[in-house]
Amino acid sequence: MKTLKGILGYSWAFLTIFIVLATFIGNDYFSGKLASATDIKISPWFSGGEIIKTIDHGAYKTYIHRPVFDALIGERRKGFIQLNWEPYAGLPPVVQETIDYNDDNRADFLIILNTQTGDTTLSANCSTVLSTERSYRLKKGWAVRVILKK
């Protein structure tokens, strides 16, 4: 009996080494499968929300995300809209663009992004547009979040 317990104990220890190695090696795969099985989604406060409009400028594209006011329950009074410019290699030194985020056929704001320094300038034409949060240098390009009020 003592020998059987020893063999089972060592077998279990040997097996757990493979389980631990498989867990570390397949971490990306397993975490992706777990997230898709549970239907977990990344909060738009981290991802910027879904892309609702793409403007093609030839060498680069502007991606306009949906306005984000989401809260745990209901909506917040202040939110943001995220703008992405990609690819980084095709961007001019200064990007200047008028944005109509609410589709009323009037420019809501003018944003100027210096792609060398990341400095942004915002000129609002609408009372719901407040300011820019900051600009973000991404792997593929630049992103800017414009603060909005409801």
Summary of the structure (lengths in Angstrom):
residues: 150
radius of gyration: 24.0
end to end distance: 73.1
largest distance: 83.9
contacts: 373
relative contact order: 0.13
helix: 29%
strand: 40%
